[in-house]
Amino acid sequence: MSRKKSSEKHNIAFFTSSVYDQQYDINGDIVIIRSDFKTAKRKISSWKKHGYSVHFSVNLSWGDFSEYLNGKWDDINHWEDVQCDRFGKYVFHGPNIPYIIPTVSFNNYILSKLIPVLEYGVEAIHIEEPYFFVKSGYSPSFKKEWEMYFQKPWTPIYNDINAQYEASILKGELVYRSIEFLSMELKSYCKYHFNRDLKIYVQTRGYISNIQNKTITPIKKITESKYIDGIVVNADSIKQSNEIASKKDEEIKLFESAFIEFNSLKECLRFASKEIWFAFNFVAKSPLASWEINKSDYFSKLAAALFVPEVGNYIICDCPENIYGEKTSKKPPAEYSMTIQNCSNFLARKPYLREEWEGTDDNPIGIFISDSVMNQQEYPADDIYGAINRNDINNFNYFYGLEHPFFSYGQKVSMIPIEHVISDSRYLNNYNVMILSYDFMKPENPSIHYAINEWVRSGGVLIAAGTNNDSYNNLKSWWNTPPNNYKYPMRHLFDLLNVSEQVTELCEKIKKTNQFKKVLSDGIIQVGKGIFAYFPESPAKCMTDSRFSEYMRELLFSACNKKKIKFISKAHYSLKKGPYRIVADISNGQTTYERSGVFADIASHKLALKDKISLNEYPFLLVYDIDSKPDDDFDIIAATGKVKDLIINETEISFKLKPFPGIPGYIRIYFPYPNIVTLNNEEISPVNNETDKRTILLHFEATDKILQVKIRKKRI
């Protein structure tokens, strides 16, 4: 009996700005067109003709909007809608490409341009990069929006804590208003005029990318919008978390940041019925980057995505025409292109394989995060907190200081949006341990504390950290507005937990004795069935002084020990995905990870067999463990290209392979029987220098044609 294996779900996509060309066709399921509106129809139709599901992307922050800005659309000059800094300078993305304020008129302009695109038959619209720069907020349009939103005159932002915070709130609101308007109008138009559903995706920066790039995105509202069908999380804007000591350390740091970024958006959408897509490019942003750097960057982000196994949708490239086009001066080596195709073929299979974390305890550590972190990125020049620790703010060390002591110890760490504890009571059900600091963000609502208090008293372990002395504690907000009279918001939580007196005593004892580590355990307090502990130092110090990183870790482990929650130190992450093994070094060479057996290396262009794998040479592994194959069923381990129309019966396996144009490749197949192999109906010999005969390795030369592969049991 034959059975056909086919993927109904399209989970591999890429961006392009060009009409279809075979040399750019990198074997996805979906193509996302970036285009000016004049040439959109030709580009969309060209890809549809070649069997692609087509989406269309529009950038909400920057692009060629000269028609709008210069009055050619509605006879009104709109340069007042350009983002502007306190010196009166426009904020530019590139020459003559400014960043836009999404005013009502601009939203109407974008809508008028997108309506015709719907008529071309696109299945989805992507709204890209909906963000606002922190340094902007001085243009005429923004001042008008301020007056309408706050019902008061605009206030200069610089050196005014309240104005800075309010400006950031408004920026998020304007971005969200634009997304909601466009989503509703486009969906409605598509339904009424074509009687079909249109999907809306928002490609957004996460918390880390926004902080590192000094931008604002309304993450919480976007993820909760009922008009948004999915979120695209792009890791390409992520920078290193702190200074690096070596190339390997750089790779691990990038993996760490990308993992946290990807995982945070997954947590934002944990109970939402929305798609999540992870985007990472196999070419670094810098045109001067070597192919070795490109490969390192790619595998750091690929590994990060793989360690969020709940997500199985990927955007694997940003404009292949920039890499493989005729005018491209720097094409990747064939070996690298082959490796990318091998990995992409694996990604297409990944959603259908069962996953299992190896050697990891069931005690993930959650760290509270809030959209308000983006509102707290600028400080007055005379602010001691801001002036002394500016680098810590820019590098996001206030967060990394809470996360890195545990990530580097092998623990699973996740960002948890703090606002969700009141919007959905289920959000903390998976967590026994949470960490909280208000040194870099503020709670928007006191109800958050009532929810956290209840969670602790029901048995949770909460570690609070920070000095609580930054300028944003002086905001005119709920904690210092009657009937409340708190100097800082954390104090309100202390009172609910009934630990204020013990926290004060701890801080005074540290000042008197200067014995931080020795008396830190005095801050571990039983609260109901749970545990509260206080770390009275800036979390950023954990990134600049290794002693404090150790103090933070010891405090949490000691607090958890009272609840009999144990943690195992690990120097790597390891994940099983069916017979595949994904391993990442998180220790900068301190791991002793090493395994013997028979493994097919998916990250090698020749899909080489190895009898031993380790993390000594490279911090990431993606292999197929042949010895762990649960049965003798046929399997395609990896292929340089896209596998289509897979048919399996008792004696034969057959499929079509769409190669990467102009690139040679390999196919490795699990087939532990004597066999006959045909390629395009001609019998061929597999690569014959193999040490293990359970698999077949086929090599094919560069071709632009579809390959028909058949393997059948040899009659003996």
Secondary structure by P-SEA (a helix, b strand, c coil): cbbbbbbccccccccccccccccccccccbbbbbccccaaaaaaaaaaaaccbbbbbbbcccccccccccccccccccccccccccccccccccccbbbbcccaaaaaaaaaaaaaaaaacccccccccccccccccccaaaaaaaaaacccccccccccaaaaaaaaaaaaaaaaaaaaaaaaaaaaaaaaaccbbbbbbbbcccaaaaaaaccccaaaaaaacccccbbbbbccccccccccccaaaaaaaaaaaaaaaaaaaaaaaccccbbbbbbbbcccccccccaaaaaaaaaaaaaaaaaacccccccccccccccccccccccccaaaaaaaaaaaaaaaacccbbbbbcccccbbbbbbbccccccccccccccaaaaacaaaaaaaaaaaaacaaaaaacccccccccccccccccccccccbbbbbccccccccaaaaaaaaaaaaabbbbbbbcccccccccccccccccccccccaaaaaaaaaccaaaaaaaaaaaaacccccccccccccccccbbbbbbcccaaaaaacaaaaaaaaaaaaaaaaaacbbbbbbcbbbbbcccbbbbbbccccccccccccbbbcccccccccccccccccccbbbbbcccccccccccccccccccccccccccbbbbbbbccccccbbbbbbcccccccccccbbbbcccccccccbbbbbbccccbbbbbbbbbbcc
